Structure formats: structure tokens, C-alpha cells
Amino acid sequence: MDSKLTLSFDETIIIKAKNFAERNNISLSRMIEHLLSKVVEKPYQSLDEFPISDWVTMVAEGKAVYQTKKAKKTSLNDEFFASKK
């Protein structure tokens, strides 16, 4: 059963994602569902455990490093709203 979800993305990303989905004859919703299914199909505990495709590794200029920070929800909210000004 499908459920609705509201997400917010940078407008440029949305436009590029819609174009990509259209070129690949898939809806944006199904494309995002597919990508999320890949993330949750195994019990990864963090993004560091999520495998990076071989082609990404080949074109990378070094080891991929995920920038994550543990912050309180209020500071994340402040950072989010500050970025929208």
C-alpha cells in the first residue's frame, strides 16, 4: 500500500531529478522509492556502512568521507531555517 510523504529539496535538485526520471521512463516517486529501498534493504547502522558503487569509487579523487554531525534537534532546526533565508 502506498503512503504519501512530503519532502523538501533544493529546487535545482528537483528539476534535475525530474528530468532524470523522465529520461528513464519512471516517476520521481518510484525513483526515490527505489533509491530508499537500496538504503534500507540491509541493516546499515550508518552511511559509512552503505556501499558506494564501483564507478563512484573509480571517479573519486580519494576515499569518500561522509560528513555527519551529531547535534541536538534545535541546532539542526536553526541551521535549516538559517539556510532558507
MDTraj code that builds the backbone (N, CA, C; nanometers):
import mdtraj as md
import numpy as np

residues = "MET ASP SER LYS LEU THR LEU SER PHE ASP GLU THR ILE ILE ILE LYS ALA LYS ASN PHE ALA GLU ARG ASN ASN ILE SER LEU SER ARG MET ILE GLU HIS LEU LEU SER LYS VAL VAL GLU LYS PRO TYR GLN SER LEU ASP GLU PHE PRO ILE SER ASP TRP VAL THR MET VAL ALA GLU GLY LYS ALA VAL TYR GLN THR LYS LYS ALA LYS LYS THR SER LEU ASN ASP GLU PHE PHE ALA SER LYS LYS".split()
xyz = np.array([
    [0.0836, -0.1162, 0.0000],
    [0.0000, 0.0000, 0.0000],
    [0.0892, 0.1240, 0.0000],
    [0.0604, 0.2180, -0.0848],
    [0.1366, 0.3417, -0.0928],
    [0.0893, 0.4401, 0.0138],
    [0.1827, 0.5181, 0.0649],
    [0.1537, 0.6262, 0.1592],
    [0.2199, 0.7518, 0.1066],
    [0.1644, 0.8654, 0.1414],
    [0.2205, 0.9919, 0.0965],
    [0.3241, 1.0418, 0.1955],
    [0.4233, 1.1125, 0.1420],
    [0.5316, 1.1675, 0.2211],
    [0.5684, 1.3017, 0.1598],
    [0.5858, 1.4015, 0.2430],
    [0.6260, 1.5329, 0.1942],
    [0.7738, 1.5530, 0.2248],
    [0.8505, 1.5856, 0.1219],
    [0.9942, 1.6097, 0.1367],
    [1.0269, 1.7466, 0.0801],
    [1.1338, 1.8057, 0.1274],
    [1.1802, 1.9345, 0.0759],
    [1.3217, 1.9173, 0.0228],
    [1.3433, 1.9640, -0.1004],
    [1.4741, 1.9585, -0.1639],
    [1.5029, 2.0923, -0.2286],
    [1.6286, 2.1171, -0.2554],
    [1.6681, 2.2344, -0.3321],
    [1.6001, 2.2271, -0.4688],
    [1.5490, 2.3380, -0.5172],
    [1.4739, 2.3399, -0.6424],
    [1.5557, 2.2861, -0.7603],
    [1.6845, 2.3178, -0.7636],
    [1.7702, 2.2700, -0.8720],
    [1.7778, 2.1174, -0.8722],
    [1.7876, 2.0584, -0.7544],
    [1.7923, 1.9127, -0.7433],
    [1.6615, 1.8527, -0.7931],
    [1.5500, 1.9144, -0.7571],
    [1.4196, 1.8637, -0.8005],
    [1.4086, 1.8644, -0.9522],
    [1.4489, 1.9732, -1.0142],
    [1.4418, 1.9838, -1.1605],
    [1.5289, 1.8768, -1.2264],
    [1.6517, 1.8619, -1.1780],
    [1.7416, 1.7610, -1.2347],
    [1.6881, 1.6199, -1.2126],
    [1.6331, 1.5949, -1.0941],
    [1.5791, 1.4623, -1.0636],
    [1.4583, 1.4309, -1.1513],
    [1.3711, 1.5291, -1.1725],
    [1.2545, 1.5077, -1.2587],
    [1.2987, 1.4781, -1.4019],
    [1.3972, 1.5517, -1.4490],
    [1.4484, 1.5281, -1.5851],
    [1.5098, 1.3888, -1.5958],
    [1.5862, 1.3494, -1.4966],
    [1.6478, 1.2162, -1.4958],
    [1.5403, 1.1083, -1.4969],
    [1.4400, 1.1244, -1.4113],
    [1.3319, 1.0261, -1.4038],
    [1.2579, 1.0169, -1.5368],
    [1.2310, 1.1312, -1.5976],
    [1.1599, 1.1318, -1.7258],
    [1.2415, 1.0618, -1.8345],
    [1.3724, 1.0888, -1.8379],
    [1.4586, 1.0229, -1.9379],
    [1.4613, 0.8724, -1.9191],
    [1.4396, 0.8277, -1.7956],
    [1.4438, 0.6855, -1.7649],
    [1.3048, 0.6234, -1.7532],
    [1.2046, 0.6991, -1.7965],
    [1.0673, 0.6498, -1.8027],
    [1.0189, 0.5937, -1.6681],
    [1.0409, 0.6716, -1.5626],
    [0.9970, 0.6323, -1.4290],
    [0.9475, 0.7583, -1.3577],
    [0.8534, 0.7428, -1.2697],
    [0.8072, 0.8595, -1.1946],
    [0.9124, 0.8955, -1.0896],
    [0.9128, 1.0207, -1.0516],
    [1.0066, 1.0656, -0.9491],
    [0.9800, 0.9926, -0.8180],
    [0.8542, 0.9704, -0.7866],
    [0.8198, 0.8974, -0.6644],
    [0.8779, 0.7564, -0.6648],
    [0.8625, 0.6850, -0.7748],
    [0.9144, 0.5479, -0.7823],
    [1.0665, 0.5458, -0.7812],
    [1.1288, 0.6468, -0.8432],
    [1.2745, 0.6532, -0.8433],
    [1.3263, 0.6730, -0.7004],
    [1.2662, 0.7640, -0.6266],
    [1.3079, 0.7878, -0.4887],
    [1.2790, 0.6657, -0.4029],
    [1.1638, 0.6013, -0.4263],
    [1.1318, 0.4785, -0.3530],
    [1.2389, 0.3722, -0.3777],
    [1.2824, 0.3590, -0.5026],
    [1.3861, 0.2619, -0.5370],
    [1.5164, 0.2942, -0.4636],
    [1.5572, 0.4208, -0.4663],
    [1.6814, 0.4603, -0.4004],
    [1.6740, 0.4366, -0.2493],
    [1.5622, 0.4704, -0.1891],
    [1.5468, 0.4475, -0.0449],
    [1.5427, 0.2990, -0.0121],
    [1.4841, 0.2201, -0.1012],
    [1.4796, 0.0756, -0.0756],
    [1.6204, 0.0173, -0.0719],
    [1.7114, 0.0720, -0.1512],
    [1.8502, 0.0253, -0.1503],
    [1.9186, 0.0583, -0.0176],
    [1.8835, 0.1721, 0.0406],
    [1.9436, 0.2122, 0.1672],
    [1.8944, 0.1242, 0.2813],
    [1.7663, 0.0881, 0.2796],
    [1.7086, 0.0165, 0.3942],
    [1.7022, -0.1344, 0.3750],
    [1.7512, -0.1874, 0.2629],
    [1.7388, -0.3318, 0.2402],
    [1.8291, -0.4146, 0.3312],
    [1.9331, -0.3549, 0.3835],
    [2.0213, -0.4234, 0.4780],
    [2.0293, -0.3398, 0.6048],
    [2.0651, -0.4006, 0.7143],
    [2.0638, -0.3277, 0.8422],
    [2.1863, -0.2379, 0.8634],
    [2.2036, -0.1395, 0.7745],
    [2.3145, -0.0456, 0.7909],
    [2.2910, 0.0384, 0.9155],
    [2.3967, 0.0605, 0.9912],
    [2.3867, 0.1424, 1.1114],
    [2.4232, 0.2882, 1.0847],
    [2.4923, 0.3122, 0.9734],
    [2.5308, 0.4494, 0.9391],
    [2.5579, 0.4568, 0.7893],
    [2.5741, 0.5784, 0.7394],
    [2.6072, 0.5961, 0.5976],
    [2.7446, 0.5400, 0.5658],
    [2.8331, 0.5351, 0.6650],
    [2.9666, 0.4798, 0.6433],
    [2.9610, 0.3328, 0.6021],
    [2.8587, 0.2619, 0.6447],
    [2.8442, 0.1201, 0.6114],
    [2.7785, 0.0987, 0.4755],
    [2.7136, 0.2011, 0.4219],
    [2.6437, 0.1885, 0.2944],
    [2.7456, 0.1805, 0.1811],
    [2.7380, 0.0750, 0.0986],
    [2.8390, 0.0587, -0.0068],
    [2.8252, 0.1638, -0.1169],
    [2.9390, 0.2082, -0.1649],
    [2.9408, 0.3046, -0.2749],
    [2.9649, 0.2269, -0.4033],
    [2.8911, 0.2617, -0.5055],
    [2.9056, 0.1927, -0.6338],
    [3.0495, 0.1995, -0.6828],
    [3.0910, 0.0961, -0.7537],
    [3.2277, 0.0904, -0.8049],
    [3.2628, 0.2116, -0.8904],
    [3.1688, 0.2574, -0.9733],
    [3.2007, 0.3693, -1.0618],
    [3.2237, 0.4973, -0.9832],
    [3.1566, 0.5141, -0.8708],
    [3.1797, 0.6320, -0.7879],
    [3.3195, 0.6250, -0.7288],
    [3.3574, 0.5076, -0.6823],
    [3.4905, 0.4894, -0.6273],
    [3.5973, 0.5175, -0.7319],
    [3.5718, 0.4755, -0.8558],
    [3.6707, 0.4944, -0.9623],
    [3.6901, 0.6411, -0.9961],
    [3.5847, 0.7225, -0.9919],
    [3.5981, 0.8629, -1.0304],
    [3.6309, 0.9532, -0.9127],
    [3.6224, 0.8997, -0.7926],
    [3.6519, 0.9807, -0.6748],
    [3.8007, 1.0130, -0.6696],
    [3.8310, 1.1276, -0.6131],
    [3.9705, 1.1691, -0.6008],
    [4.0295, 1.1263, -0.4678],
    [3.9713, 1.0323, -0.4057],
    [4.0172, 0.9835, -0.2765],
    [3.9035, 0.9086, -0.2109],
    [3.9269, 0.8668, -0.0899],
    [3.8258, 0.7921, -0.0171],
    [3.7059, 0.8818, 0.0117],
    [3.5854, 0.8288, -0.0080],
    [3.4647, 0.9044, 0.0220],
    [3.4496, 0.9193, 0.1723],
    [3.4221, 1.0399, 0.2136],
    [3.4041, 1.0671, 0.3556],
    [3.2674, 1.1304, 0.3741],
    [3.1875, 1.0712, 0.4591],
    [3.0557, 1.1259, 0.4880],
    [3.0683, 1.2230, 0.6036],
    [3.0234, 1.3438, 0.5818],
    [3.0279, 1.4459, 0.6851],
    [2.8979, 1.4389, 0.7640],
    [2.9036, 1.3828, 0.8799],
    [2.7861, 1.3778, 0.9655],
    [2.8219, 1.4412, 1.0979],
    [2.7223, 1.4970, 1.1594],
    [2.7474, 1.5539, 1.2896],
    [2.6295, 1.5199, 1.3784],
    [2.6611, 1.4971, 1.5013],
    [2.5569, 1.4690, 1.5979],
    [2.5257, 1.6005, 1.6668],
    [2.4048, 1.6463, 1.6447],
    [2.3649, 1.7735, 1.7035],
    [2.2251, 1.7597, 1.7602],
    [2.1955, 1.8489, 1.8488],
    [2.0620, 1.8491, 1.9051],
    [1.9634, 1.8953, 1.7989],
    [1.8416, 1.8489, 1.8092],
    [1.7390, 1.8820, 1.7108],
    [1.7228, 2.0329, 1.6956],
    [1.7309, 2.1064, 1.8048],
    [1.7121, 2.2508, 1.7957],
    [1.8214, 2.3163, 1.7126],
    [1.9459, 2.2698, 1.7261],
    [2.0520, 2.3305, 1.6466],
    [2.0373, 2.2931, 1.4992],
    [1.9875, 2.1718, 1.4705],
    [1.9618, 2.1344, 1.3316],
    [1.8495, 2.2190, 1.2732],
    [1.7461, 2.2448, 1.3529],
    [1.6372, 2.3305, 1.3067],
    [1.6882, 2.4709, 1.2791],
    [1.7689, 2.5235, 1.3683],
    [1.8257, 2.6573, 1.3495],
    [1.9077, 2.6631, 1.2216],
    [1.9895, 2.5601, 1.2002],
    [2.0736, 2.5559, 1.0803],
    [1.9876, 2.5484, 0.9542],
    [1.8817, 2.4678, 0.9571],
    [1.7939, 2.4543, 0.8415],
    [1.7261, 2.5866, 0.8089],
    [1.6670, 2.6500, 0.9083],
    [1.5952, 2.7743, 0.8829],
    [1.6890, 2.8875, 0.8455],
    [1.8097, 2.8866, 0.8958],
    [1.9077, 2.9884, 0.8581],
    [1.9466, 2.9725, 0.7113],
    [1.9501, 2.8484, 0.6617],
    [1.9883, 2.8251, 0.5230],
    [1.8802, 2.8684, 0.4258],
    [1.7569, 2.8838, 0.4735],
    [1.6447, 2.9211, 0.3876],
    [1.6259, 3.0715, 0.3765],
    [1.7083, 3.1491, 0.4495],
    [1.6941, 3.2968, 0.4468],
    [1.7567, 3.3541, 0.3242],
])
top = md.Topology()
chain = top.add_chain()
for i, resn in enumerate(residues, 1):
    res = top.add_residue(resn, chain, resSeq=i)
    for name in ("N", "CA", "C"):
        top.add_atom(name, md.element.get_by_symbol(name[0]), res)
traj = md.Trajectory(xyz[None], top)
